[in-house]
């Protein structure tokens, strides 16, 4: 009997009146467990390790990496929320590769989360491990807990922004220019 972190999927399906011998449900308990492990793989990732490979900063400008897709799991309803993150920072002495920025977002998104905390954790990890002059992280997401249940508003989008360090208007200008 497959148990994904104590949840007996077989019993859940039976309580719904489902036939576990039906072809489409025969392997469902195992698929659910594998899906949850993948959806929550952020618990196995370490921000410090992800940002340990860096390169000497060349240039003096602000860097922006936008449209970093993420999916996360609302800790209140265990329903997904998904969207895009943008990272804007002015390097100190070191920079991270672009793939590391995307993996950092996954590190915190692929957990039971709330968007506000996720945005804060991404910004704090960048500030701590890269030591930039300033960092701005913005996340924009759609939450299924508001789309398919509750208020049922499919057009709602939630935005969070966390500036840390010496963040000025230029950070916002660089971010806005990337969306034109």
C-alpha positions in Angstrom: 0.0 0.0 0.0 1.5 3.3 -1.1 1.7 6.0 1.5 2.9 9.5 0.5 4.1 11.0 3.7 1.4 9.2 5.8 -1.4 9.8 3.3 -3.0 6.5 2.3 -3.9 7.2 -1.3 -5.6 3.8 -1.7 -7.9 4.6 1.2 -8.6 8.1 -0.1 -9.6 6.7 -3.5 -11.8 4.0 -1.9 -13.5 6.6 0.3 -14.5 8.4 -2.9 -16.1 5.3 -4.2 -13.5 4.6 -6.8 -12.6 1.1 -8.1 -8.9 0.5 -7.5 -8.9 -2.2 -10.1 -9.9 0.2 -12.8 -7.0 0.5 -15.3 -6.5 4.2 -14.8 -6.2 3.9 -11.0 -4.1 0.7 -10.6 -0.8 2.6 -10.4 -2.2 5.9 -9.0 -0.9 5.6 -5.4 2.7 5.2 -6.7 2.3 8.0 -9.2 0.9 10.3 -6.5 3.9 9.6 -4.3 6.4 10.2 -7.1 4.6 13.4 -8.1 4.7 14.8 -4.6 8.4 14.0 -4.2 9.0 15.9 -7.4 6.8 18.8 -6.5 8.5 19.2 -3.2 12.1 18.5 -4.3 13.1 22.0 -2.9 13.6 20.4 0.5 16.6 18.4 -1.0 18.2 21.6 -2.5 20.6 23.9 -0.6 20.8 27.5 -1.5 24.4 27.9 -0.3 25.5 24.9 -2.4 23.6 26.2 -5.5 25.3 29.6 -5.2 28.8 28.2 -4.4 29.9 28.2 -8.1 30.4 31.9 -9.0 32.3 34.0 -11.5 34.2 37.2 -11.2 31.9 40.1 -11.8 32.8 41.9 -15.1 31.2 45.3 -15.6 29.6 47.7 -13.2 25.9 47.5 -14.2 22.8 46.0 -12.8 21.8 42.5 -13.9 18.3 41.2 -14.4 17.0 37.7 -15.0 13.3 37.7 -15.7 10.5 35.3 -16.6 11.9 32.5 -14.4 9.0 30.1 -14.3 8.2 28.4 -11.0 5.5 26.2 -9.5 5.0 25.9 -5.8 2.5 24.3 -3.4 0.3 26.5 -1.1 0.9 25.3 2.5 -2.6 26.3 3.4 -4.6 24.2 0.9 -1.9 21.9 -0.7 -2.9 23.3 -4.0 -0.4 24.7 -6.6 0.5 28.2 -7.4 2.6 29.1 -10.3 4.1 32.1 -12.1 7.3 33.9 -12.8 10.1 35.4 -10.8 12.4 38.2 -11.7 15.8 38.8 -10.0 17.6 42.1 -10.4 20.9 42.7 -8.6 24.0 44.8 -8.7 27.0 42.4 -8.2 29.6 42.9 -5.7 32.7 40.9 -6.6 31.0 37.7 -7.8 28.0 36.7 -10.0 26.1 33.4 -10.3 25.4 31.7 -13.6 21.9 32.1 -15.0 21.0 28.5 -14.4 21.9 28.9 -10.7 19.4 31.7 -10.4 16.7 29.5 -11.9 17.7 26.6 -9.5 17.6 29.0 -6.6 14.0 29.9 -7.4 13.2 26.1 -7.5 15.0 25.6 -4.2 12.4 27.7 -2.4 9.4 27.3 -4.7 9.3 23.5 -4.6 8.3 23.4 -1.0 5.1 23.9 1.0 5.1 27.6 0.7 3.5 31.0 0.8 4.6 33.4 -1.9 5.6 36.2 0.4 8.1 33.9 2.3 9.3 32.4 -0.9 10.2 35.8 -2.4 11.9 36.8 0.8 13.9 33.6 1.0 15.2 34.0 -2.6 16.2 37.6 -2.0 17.9 36.7 1.3 19.9 33.8 -0.2 21.1 35.9 -3.0 22.1 38.8 -0.7 23.9 36.4 1.8 25.8 34.2 -0.7 26.6 36.6 -3.6 27.0 39.7 -1.4 25.7 42.1 -4.1 25.2 45.8 -3.4 21.5 45.3 -3.7 19.0 42.7 -4.8 15.3 42.9 -5.9 13.2 39.8 -6.3 9.7 40.0 -7.7 7.3 37.1 -8.0 4.0 37.1 -9.8 1.7 34.0 -9.5 -1.7 32.5 -9.9 -3.0 30.5 -7.0 -5.3 27.6 -7.6 -6.7 28.0 -4.1 -8.3 31.2 -5.5 -9.1 29.8 -9.0 -10.9 26.5 -8.5 -12.3 27.0 -5.0 -13.0 29.8 -2.6 -13.5 33.1 -4.5 -13.1 31.3 -7.9 -11.4 34.2 -9.7 -9.2 32.8 -12.5 -7.8 36.3 -13.5 -6.3 37.0 -10.0 -2.6 37.4 -9.9 -0.6 37.9 -6.7 2.6 39.9 -6.8 5.3 40.1 -4.2 8.5 42.2 -4.1 11.5 42.1 -1.8 14.3 44.7 -2.0 17.4 44.1 0.1 20.5 46.4 0.3 21.0 49.5 -1.8 18.0 49.2 -4.1 17.1 52.3 -5.9 14.9 53.4 -8.8 17.4 52.1 -11.4 16.5 48.5 -10.3 12.9 49.1 -11.1 13.7 50.8 -14.4 15.8 47.8 -15.5 13.0 45.5 -14.6 10.4 47.6 -16.4 12.6 47.9 -19.5 12.9 44.1 -19.8 9.1 43.9 -20.2 8.7 46.4 -23.0 
